[in-house]
C-alpha cells in the first residue's frame, strides 16, 4: 500500500506517514478515528526522502496495513522543528481540512510577487509560530525579513496566510469568522502604528491566534518560504469554490 | 342555496386533487433524490399513522361520552369533525412529501426560480384547499343531514331542549359544537405532537451536527437530518393545517351559536328577530366561507398561471391579495342580495344588511395588519431583528435579552388591532359582527395555508438538494425559496394567532349565551362579573395555565432533543465512517426517537387543555370556568405573540448574521445567534402554535359542557 508523507503545519507541526490518500487523511486528522475531535487542520504532502532529518526507513517499517487489511492511519516521524527541516522544493499540494473533515487541495505555484499592493497587510502566521501580525511588508519582503539570519530573532522557514482586511465601521463584514470579533480597537491601533510610522515594519496584534483563525479569512493565499524560495498556495476564488468545491466551502462556512 | 357550499367544496377538493396529481406526475429526479424523499415520506407516514392511532382511541372514547351525556348527534358530529380535520392533515402531509423532491428536481432541471416556486406553491395549495374544502364538507354535511333532514334548522327546533340528565341546549348549536370539538382534538394532537417532533429533531440535528461536529445544515452525514425534514411535514404542514382548520370551524360555529341563542333569548321581546332571519343568520357564515373558498381558488390560480415570476415573496402576496379582494367583492354582492329587505330587529346591525359584511372586512383588514406586524418584528429587513443581530456581537446574553425585548414589545400593536377590531366589529354588527370578523379573517384560509405550506415544502426541497449534492445554483434556488418561506411562516403564525384569538373570543360569548335555559326568552345579559370571587379566581388561574402548558411543552421538546443529541453523538462516536462519508448514518433510529418523544409527550398537554375546564367546572361551576376562559385566552394571546415573534426574530437575526454581517458564519456573533435561535425554536414552533389551540379547545369543551357542570358541580352541591 502506498505511503504518503504529510507535513502538518496547523494546529501542530509534525511529519506523519500514512496509507491514507490526502482527502481521507484530512478527514481522519480532523475528526479522528474514535476520539470524536473536530478541528481545522492544514497539511502539505511532501516527497519521500527529501531530507536526512527524518527516519524514512522507520516509516516504511511501521506504516503498513493492519492485519484486517485496513490502511495504517498515521505513523509520526517528527513533532518538532519539522517545517524548517523540510526543503521548500519538496512541498507538494497543501490541504485545508475543515472541522467536519472536508478537505480542499490547493496546488503550489512559484510566487512571482504579482499581488496587488496594499497600505498594510495582516498575516496569520501558521507555522512554526502563530501570532497575528500587521505589517507594511509585502509577502516576499516579510519572508525575507523574518527568515533573515542576521536579525536578532528569526525563523528558518515560515508558513503564513494573507488575511482579508475589513472596513472598521461597517456591519457588512462578509463571512469572516471570529478574527475581528474582539479588540478591534487594538487592531486599529496596530494598523495605525505600522502605516503612520515608516520605521515600524510590523506589529504583533496577538501572540497566539489559533482559535480565531478560519479559512474564511484567508485573503490571497498561504505562503511558505525560507530565505531563498517562496511557494505560494493561491486561495481558490469564491466563484471556483462555488462551482467546484461547494461542499468544502459550506463546511468552511464561506457559504 | 346549500348548493353554493357543495359547489365550493367540490371546486376546492377537485382543484386540490388536480394539483395533487399534477405535482405527483412531475419527475421526482435522480435515484439519490428519490431515496432521500422516500426516507422522509416513510418517516412522516409512520409518525402520522402512529399519532392518528393514538388519537383514534381517544376520539372514540370522547365520542361515546358525548353521545351518552349530551346527545347522539353531538357524538356523531364530533367524529365527523375529527375525520375532516385528520383528512386535511393527512392529505397535506402526503402532498408535502411528494412535492418536496419534485420542487428540488424542478430547480435542477429548469434552473428557474419561478417554475420551482410554482411547483412548491401547487403542492402547498393542496393543503390549503383541503383545509377549506374538508372543513366545509363536514359542515355542509351537518347542515344537510342534521339541519335539513333532521330539521334542526327548523323554527321548532331552534329552541332550548333538555336532555335525559337535565342539560339544556339548542340542538343544532350542540351538533356544530361537537363538530368543532372533533376538529379541535385532532388539531391539538397534530400541533402539539408535530411541534414536539419537529423541534426535537431540529434541535438534535443542530446541537450536535452543527455546533459540535460543525456539519452544515442538511448534511447527509447528520443522523438527525432526515428526522428534521420529517418534522417539517408533520409539524409545519399537518399541524398548521389542522390548527387553521380548527380556527375556521370555531369561528363559523361561534356565529351559529350566537345567532341561535340571540333568537331564542329574545323571542318574547317586541323587536325580536324572526325565525326565517335567524335561519339566514345561521347559514350566512357557511355561505360567506364558501365564497371565500371560491375566491381563494381564483387567488391560487392567479399564481399558477403567472409567467416570469421574479420575486417569489411578491408573487405569494399577490395570490393572497387576489383571494382577499375577490372575497370582499363577491361577499358584498352576496350579502346585499341575501339580506335584502330584512328587518334586523334587536340585532345591533348599525349599517343594515351590509353590517355583517363590514364586520368581516374589519376582520380581513385586521388579519392583514397583524400579518404585516409579524413580518415587521421578525424579518431582517426591519430594525427589531437587525438590532438583535447587532446585540449578538456582544455575546449570547444580549442576543437573548434583546430577543425577549422584541417579543414582549411586539405584543402591543397586534393586541391593539385585535382590541379595536373587536370593538369596531361589535359596533358595526354586534356580537354576531365579532364572530363575522373572525370568519372574515379566516375566509381566505385556503390561500394563507397554501402560502404557509409552501414554506416547509421549499425547506424540504432545500434539504433534498443539499443531501443529493445537486449543483450549487440548484441549492441557491431552493435556499432562496426556503428563506422566503421563513418570512411567510412568520406572517402565517401572526395570522394564526390573530384568528385564533378572535375565534376564541366569539366562542367565549357563545359560552355565556349557552348558559341560558328554557324560558330565558325575554333577553339574556352576557355578564361575567370579575368581582365575583369564583370568576376572579378562575381568571387568575386561567392566566397562569398557558405558562404551565408552555413549560410542559418546552420540557417535552428538551427531553426529546436530549435523547436525539445522545443518539447523534453515539452514532458519530461508534462509527467514524459516518463523518468521513463512507457510510450512511442510521436515520431510522433518530426518526423513532422523535416519534416516540412526540407521541409520549403530547398526551399531557392535550389532556390539560381538555380536562382543565371540565375538572374546574365540576368543582367550581360555570362562573369559575368563565373566568378561567378569559384568563387563559388573554394570557395565551400575549404569550403566543411573544413566543412566535421572539422565536422568529432570533431565527432571522441568525440568518442576517449568516448573510455576512458582524463577522458572518463562524463569528462570535454567529455563535450567539445560534444560541438565540435554539432557544427560540421550541417557542415559535411548539409553544406559540399550541397556545392557539389551547384557547380554542378550552372554549369549545366549555361550550359543550357548561350546561352539565353548570348544573352539577361541587360548590353548587355544597351551597344547596
HADDOCK unambig.tbl for C-alpha pairs under 7 A between the chains (distance, minus, plus):
assign (segid A and resid 27 and name CA) (segid B and resid 580 and name CA) 5.83 0.50 0.50
assign (segid A and resid 33 and name CA) (segid B and resid 576 and name CA) 5.71 0.50 0.50
assign (segid A and resid 34 and name CA) (segid B and resid 573 and name CA) 5.87 0.50 0.50
assign (segid A and resid 34 and name CA) (segid B and resid 576 and name CA) 6.22 0.50 0.50
assign (segid A and resid 36 and name CA) (segid B and resid 573 and name CA) 6.02 0.50 0.50
assign (segid A and resid 38 and name CA) (segid B and resid 213 and name CA) 6.02 0.50 0.50
assign (segid A and resid 99 and name CA) (segid B and resid 213 and name CA) 6.92 0.50 0.50
assign (segid A and resid 99 and name CA) (segid B and resid 214 and name CA) 6.02 0.50 0.50
assign (segid A and resid 100 and name CA) (segid B and resid 213 and name CA) 5.76 0.50 0.50
assign (segid A and resid 100 and name CA) (segid B and resid 214 and name CA) 5.60 0.50 0.50
assign (segid A and resid 100 and name CA) (segid B and resid 215 and name CA) 5.81 0.50 0.50
assign (segid A and resid 100 and name CA) (segid B and resid 579 and name CA) 6.88 0.50 0.50
assign (segid A and resid 101 and name CA) (segid B and resid 580 and name CA) 6.58 0.50 0.50
assign (segid A and resid 171 and name CA) (segid B and resid 661 and name CA) 5.26 0.50 0.50
assign (segid A and resid 171 and name CA) (segid B and resid 662 and name CA) 5.18 0.50 0.50
assign (segid A and resid 172 and name CA) (segid B and resid 660 and name CA) 6.07 0.50 0.50
assign (segid A and resid 172 and name CA) (segid B and resid 661 and name CA) 4.68 0.50 0.50
assign (segid A and resid 172 and name CA) (segid B and resid 662 and name CA) 6.62 0.50 0.50
assign (segid A and resid 173 and name CA) (segid B and resid 660 and name CA) 5.83 0.50 0.50
assign (segid A and resid 173 and name CA) (segid B and resid 661 and name CA) 5.37 0.50 0.50
assign (segid A and resid 173 and name CA) (segid B and resid 662 and name CA) 5.89 0.50 0.50
assign (segid A and resid 173 and name CA) (segid B and resid 663 and name CA) 5.54 0.50 0.50
assign (segid A and resid 174 and name CA) (segid B and resid 660 and name CA) 3.74 0.50 0.50
assign (segid A and resid 174 and name CA) (segid B and resid 661 and name CA) 5.89 0.50 0.50
assign (segid A and resid 174 and name CA) (segid B and resid 663 and name CA) 6.19 0.50 0.50
assign (segid A and resid 174 and name CA) (segid B and resid 664 and name CA) 5.84 0.50 0.50
assign (segid A and resid 175 and name CA) (segid B and resid 660 and name CA) 4.49 0.50 0.50
assign (segid A and resid 175 and name CA) (segid B and resid 663 and name CA) 5.39 0.50 0.50
assign (segid A and resid 175 and name CA) (segid B and resid 664 and name CA) 3.95 0.50 0.50
assign (segid A and resid 175 and name CA) (segid B and resid 665 and name CA) 5.44 0.50 0.50
assign (segid A and resid 176 and name CA) (segid B and resid 663 and name CA) 4.99 0.50 0.50
assign (segid A and resid 176 and name CA) (segid B and resid 664 and name CA) 5.93 0.50 0.50
assign (segid A and resid 176 and name CA) (segid B and resid 667 and name CA) 6.95 0.50 0.50
assign (segid A and resid 177 and name CA) (segid B and resid 663 and name CA) 5.46 0.50 0.50
assign (segid A and resid 177 and name CA) (segid B and resid 664 and name CA) 6.19 0.50 0.50
assign (segid A and resid 177 and name CA) (segid B and resid 665 and name CA) 5.79 0.50 0.50
assign (segid A and resid 177 and name CA) (segid B and resid 666 and name CA) 4.27 0.50 0.50
assign (segid A and resid 177 and name CA) (segid B and resid 667 and name CA) 4.05 0.50 0.50
assign (segid A and resid 178 and name CA) (segid B and resid 663 and name CA) 6.50 0.50 0.50
assign (segid A and resid 178 and name CA) (segid B and resid 666 and name CA) 6.16 0.50 0.50
assign (segid A and resid 178 and name CA) (segid B and resid 667 and name CA) 3.93 0.50 0.50
assign (segid A and resid 178 and name CA) (segid B and resid 668 and name CA) 5.65 0.50 0.50
assign (segid A and resid 181 and name CA) (segid B and resid 663 and name CA) 6.95 0.50 0.50
assign (segid A and resid 181 and name CA) (segid B and resid 667 and name CA) 6.76 0.50 0.50
assign (segid A and resid 181 and name CA) (segid B and resid 668 and name CA) 6.35 0.50 0.50
assign (segid A and resid 242 and name CA) (segid B and resid 472 and name CA) 6.48 0.50 0.50
assign (segid A and resid 243 and name CA) (segid B and resid 472 and name CA) 6.78 0.50 0.50
assign (segid A and resid 246 and name CA) (segid B and resid 472 and name CA) 6.70 0.50 0.50
assign (segid A and resid 250 and name CA) (segid B and resid 216 and name CA) 6.50 0.50 0.50
assign (segid A and resid 251 and name CA) (segid B and resid 215 and name CA) 6.39 0.50 0.50
assign (segid A and resid 251 and name CA) (segid B and resid 216 and name CA) 5.79 0.50 0.50
assign (segid A and resid 253 and name CA) (segid B and resid 665 and name CA) 5.70 0.50 0.50
assign (segid A and resid 253 and name CA) (segid B and resid 666 and name CA) 6.66 0.50 0.50
